[in-house]
């Protein structure tokens, strides 16, 4: 079990993180990243605390030592429930705002490791590589992020027909002891602060794209690897008081560039194999386990939003008003849906051909298809509820420093039973949740978390029980045909 200090120390490894055209010397100290690194260190300490071992850990199959529960390969419904409890507790530490915390990609790796015969289709060595790395990552509490989407250069052409060769991560050349990669991948969320990056392609690849059909893990400090972070929403924030979420939970998103990056064979899971590269997501439990983690986290975020709405109405002294209770009830109904979906998918789980318990696919994909709409509705409800209050706040904590300004602020910005300081703290939290750049990024993130909505909708279509639904219609029609209107 890694502690917070262990984790922070591991980030000082010479990784090439680029921000504003310069390489960041130490991501643990740079203001763009230090806040979220501190948060992640805190989360490691909580999970490593012996007092919470029953929630966060299970015995390693290797030697019985405690390891994080999200690495568990679930074999039945009880295992899925244990994973849910651990992931829920973990996500509550960030109110659901860390979308790519370590439990996310760990869930994908658990699906991979539970489906080794799939990787063996490309050669037994690849299955052995998956198993070996999974056990190492599990027992060392490693943090993996992933880059599994190609940059949006020309979506009308497959990877091998782009305007330049090796534009996306692909095989540049092969060596006796490994392969050399060239190209880039997008949306490396959390890659600034993870240990390894899983590099692959989640979308099906056409024939001719074999050089792009890969699944590998690469340490973040690999030679030739550059992590280009987007603009930070934490850097430049005045304080946690003024920016309570962005100051602590901005996990950043990055373009990850591979410039002749060497990957040893032991870190290769799929190599120039279109079927295995696609199958690792489509024919294993990886996709359902990883996206169940995402829905658990999303349920936590919506529960936070519901609590925020209640606290704001409490502070204003109007939460007892019947109309406001109805508004809160409507909001609660929306916020409860992802949690209900998670429990339903878990209770209807199936055991796949590899003996891995899969949350019910149709239920899971239904939840994913509703995610963008739910996020939009909940945010809109909070915007209606807060009105102009969140855009008429003191410019910063420093506004309370001048005695006359403090007097005016306390006189005019308070609630009946709540001081100006308390009100401003709560409304700053609300603005960072629904209106700041950080909030805007999260709105976009939840809308497109699962990719293009059409992809999610097709998964929902493909997994729904259409035969049962159409049978009901056919039975009803048969009853109509057999009904004698004369009553004879």
N, C-alpha and C positions, 0 to 999 in steps of 0.2 A: 504494500500500500504506500503510494507516494504521498508525502505531505506537501503543504503549500510551498515551503522553502525548497524542497526537492524539485518541485515543478518550476519555480522561478529560476533556480540555478540552471536547469536544463535548457532554458531559452537563451542563455549566453553562450551560443555555440558558433558564432560567426556567420549566421544566416544572412543572406543578402535581401533585406527588406528595404524597398525603395519608397520614399515619400517626398514629394515636392522636388524631384530630381536629384535627391541625395540619398545615400545609404544610411540607414539608421544604425548608429553604433550599438545601442542596447535597447531592445524593445521593452524591457522591463522598467526603464526609466524615462523613455520618451513620453511626453504628455499625450500624444495621440493614442498610445497603447497601454500606458501604465495603469490606468484605472481599471480596464477590463482584465489585465493580468492580475491585479490585486484581487479582483472578484473571483477569477478562476482559482487563484491560490487559496482563497477562503473556502471555495467549494471543495477543493481537494482535502483541506483540513477537516471539514465537516464529514466527508465520506470516510476519512481515515480514522475518525474518532471511535475508539472501542465502544463507547456508549451507544453508537448508532449502527453497530455492525449487523444487527439483525435486519435492518432495512436496506443498507447499502451494499452488503457483501454476501457471498456464498463461498463455500470451500472450493479452492482450486482442485480440479480433478488430478492435477499433477502431484501435489503434496499436501493438500488440505489447508494451505494458507488462505486467508481471506482475500478475495478479489472482487472487483466491482460487479454487481449483479447484472448490469447491462451487457456484460460479456457472455452471459449464460446462453447456451443453446437450449431453447425450450423444448421439452419432450412431451409436455401435457399442459392442461389448462392451469394447473397450480404453478408451473414454471412461468407461464405468461403473467399470472397475477403477481408473482414475486417481482418480475421485471417491471410491471406497471407501478407497483408501490415504490420501488427504488427510483424510477425515472420521475414519478410525480414529486417525490420529496426533493430530488435534485433540481427539478425545474422550478420549484417554489423558491429556491435560493436566488433566482434571477427574475421572479415573477413571469417566467416564460419568455423573456426577451433575449435569451441566448439560443438562437436557432440551431447553431452547430456546436453545441457543447459536446464533450467527449462521448457521451452516450449515444450520439446519433450514428456516427460511422462505425462505432463499436457494434451497433445492432446489425449493420450490414455485414460486418466481418463475422459475426456469429452465424448469420445466414449462410455465408460462404463456407465456413468451417463445418457446418452441419450438412453440407451437400457436396462432399469431396468427389464423389463419382462424376459429377458434372465437369469439374476441372480436369479430372483424369481423362476425359474424352480428348483433350489436347495433348495428353502424355502424362504418365504417372508422376513425373517430377513436379508438374505444376500443382497437382493435388497435394503432394508432400510439402511444397512451398507454402501453400495456403495454411495447412495445418500447423506447420512449424512457426510461421509468423504470427498466426492467431494466438497460439499458446504463449509466445513471447510477449505480445502486446497485452494480452489478458493478465499475465502474471507480473508484468512490470508497470501496469496501470498507464499505458501509453495513451496519448491523445492524438487521434488521427482526424484530419480534415480530408476533404476530397475535392477534386476538380474533374467533373464527369460531363462537362458541356463544352462543345467547341465554340470559339468566339464567333460572333455574328458578322462575318465578313460578307459572304455571299450565300444566302440560304437556298438559292435556286440550284446550287451545284453541290455534288457530294464532295467529301474531303479531298479525294485524289484528283479532282478537276478544278480546284481553286486556282487563282491566278498565279500562285507560287507553290512549289513543292514544299512539303513538310510545314505547311502553314499552321496546321493543328498538330498537337503532339503525336508523333509517329516515329517509326524506326528509321533512323538515319543510316545506321550500319550495325552489323552483328560482329561480335568478337567471341573468342573462345570462352571467356569467363563472364560474358553478359551482353547487353545491348546498349546502344547509344541512341538517345532520344533527342529530337529536335521539334520545336514548335511551341504552341501556347495553348492553355486552357483557361476558361473564364469562370468567374464566380467561386474563387477559392475562399469562401467564407470561413473565417477562423484560421486561415493558413498562416497568418502572421504569428500565431501563438500555439500552433500544434507541434507535435514531434515528427510526424510523417504525413505525407500527402498520398492518398490513394488516387491514382491517375487511370482513368478509363473513359468509356463513352457509353452513356446510358441509352442513347437512341440507336435503333437498329441501323447497321451499316450496309450499304449495297456491295455487291460483288465489284471487285476492283479496289476496294478500300482496305485490303488486308494489312497494309502497313500501319493503319490507324486502329486496328482491332487488337487492343492491348488492355491488360489489367496489371498494374505494377504498383508498388509502394516505394516512395522515395523520401529519404530524410530531408528535412527542411533546410539543412545546411549543405546539401550536396553541391559539389563544384559545378558551376554553370547554371544553377537554378536561381532565378530572380523572382521575387514576390513584389508586384507593383500594387500597393494599397491604394484604394480610393481615398478621397479627402476624408479626414477624420471628423466626426461630429463631437469628439471629446476634446480634441486639441483646441485651445482658446476658450473653453468654457470657464467661467469665472470661479465656480465652486459647485460642490455637490448640492448645496442648498438651492442654487439657481437652476441647475441642470441635473436633477437627481437620477435620471435614467441614462442619458447620453454620457455622463461622466463616469458611469460604472459598467455599462453593458454594451458599449459600441464594439462589437466583435470584428468589424470591418470586413470588406469584401475585396478580393484582389484578382488581378490578372497574373497568372503564373507562367513564366517563360522558361523554357528548357533550351539551353544553348549547348548542345553536345553534352548532355547529362548522361553519365554512365550509370547503368543499373545492373548489378550482379544478378546472375540467373536465379539465385535463391529468393530474390524479391520480385520475381515475375510469376504472375498467376495465370495469365493468358497471353499467347504470343501469336500474332498474325492469324488469329482464329475468330472469324466473324460469329460463328455459332456459339462458341463458349463466351465470348465477350457479351453478346446479347443474353445468353442463357443465365449468366451469373445474376442478372437482375430479374429475368422473366421466368426462370425455371427453378429458382431456389426460394427460400423464405426471406432472402435478404431484403427485397423490396417491401414486403409486408411488415417485417420487423422494424426496418428503418422508418417507415412511414407511420407505424403505430407510435414509435417514439415521438415523431413530429406531432401527431394528433394529441398525445398526452401533454406535450409542451403547449400546444395551442389551447387546449382546455384550461391549462393553468393560467395562460395569459388572459383568456376571457373571464375566468373567475376573478382575476385581479381587476379587470375593467368593471365588473359588477360591483366589487367592493369599493372601488374608487367612486363610482356613481353614488353609492349609498353614503359614503363618508362626506361627499360634497353636499348632499341634501341634508345630512345630519348637521353639518357645520352651519348651513344656512337656516337651520331650525324648521325645515319644512318637510322632513322625511315622513312625518305622521299624517300629512295631508293625503286624503284618499286618492286624489288624482296622481300625486307623485308615487304613491304605493303601486298604483296601476302601471305607471311608467317603469318602475323598478321591476315589477312582476313580468312585464313584457321583455325587458332586458334580460332578466334572469332566465326566461325561457330560451332565449337565443343562446345565452352563454352556457347553458346546460347541455346543449346538443352534442358538442364534440366528446364530452365525458361519457354521455350515454352511448354514443357510437363506439367508443373504445371498449366499454364493458360488454356491449352487444357482440362486437367482433371477437372479443376474448371468449365469451360464453359459447359462441358458435364455431369455435376453432376446429380445424381439421388437421389430421396428421398426414404429411406428404410422403412421397415415395422414399424419402431419405430418413423418415422417422422424426421429422421436426414439426413441432406444433405451429401452425400458421393461423394468425387471426383471420376471421372470415373475410374473404377478399371483397365480396360485393358490399358488405357493410363498410369496410375500410375505404373503398373507393367512393362510396356515396358520401362519406364524411369529407373526403378530400375535394370532391366536386362542389361541396357547399362552403368550403373554407373561404374563398374570396368574398362571396356574398355576405356571409356572417360577419367577417371582419368589417366590411363596408357598413353594414347595418349598425353594428355596435359602436363604431367610431362616430357615425352620424348621430346616434342617440346621445352620446356624450357631448358632442358639439352642441346639440340642441339644449342639453341640460345646463351646460356651463355658460352659454351665451357670450356676452361681451366681457364677462369677468376675467377670462384668461388672456385677453388682449389689452387689459388695462391694469397691468401689474407694475410694481417698481422695477426699474431697469436692472437692478442687481441687489445682492445682499448689502452692498455698500450704501444703499439708499437709507438704511437705518442708522448710519454713522453720524450724520449731522443732527443735532438735537431738534431743530425746528422741523426738518424733514421727517424725523422719526415721530414727532408729535402729530404732524399732519397725516402721515401714513396710518398711524394707529387710530386716529380720529375718523378718517374717511374710508379706510379699506378694511375695516374689521367686519365681523358678523356680530349679531346680538350677544352671543355668549362665547365668541371666539375672538382672540386677539388678532391684530393685523399680522403679526409674525406667523402665527399658526395658519391663518388663512392663506397667506402668500406661499408658505411652504406647500400646502395642499394643492393650491392652484398651479404652482410651478410644476408639481408632479403631474397634474392633469395636462398642462400644455406640452410637457415633454412626452406625454403619452399619445396626444392626438394632433398636435400642431407644429412641433419643432421639426427640423430637418431629420433628426433621429426618428421621430414619429412617422414622418413621410416615408422614410426608407422602410420602416416596418410595415406600413400599409402596402407598399409595393412588394415587399418580401412575401407577405401572406397571400397576396393576390396571385403571385406567380411562383409560389413555393414549389408546387409540383410540376412546373413547366407550363407550356401552352395549355389553356383550358380545354382545347379540343382533345389533347392527349389524355387528360384525366377523364373527360367525358367518354372517350372510347373505352378506357379501362372499365369504367362503370357499366357501359353497355355490354362489354364482353363478359362481365362476371355476374350480371344480374340474372335471376331465375326467370327468364322469359317463358320457359315451357310451363312453369307453374302459373304465371300470370295469364298466358293465353288459354290455358286449360280452363280457367275460371270462366272466361268469355265463351269458350266453346260449350261448356256445360250449361251456361245460362241460355245460349241459343238453342241447345237441344231441348231444354225445358220449355222454351217458347214454342218450338215446333210441336212438341208433344202435348201442349195444353189445348184442351177443347173449350173454345169460348162459349159453346152452347150449354156447357155444364152437364152434358149427357155422358 
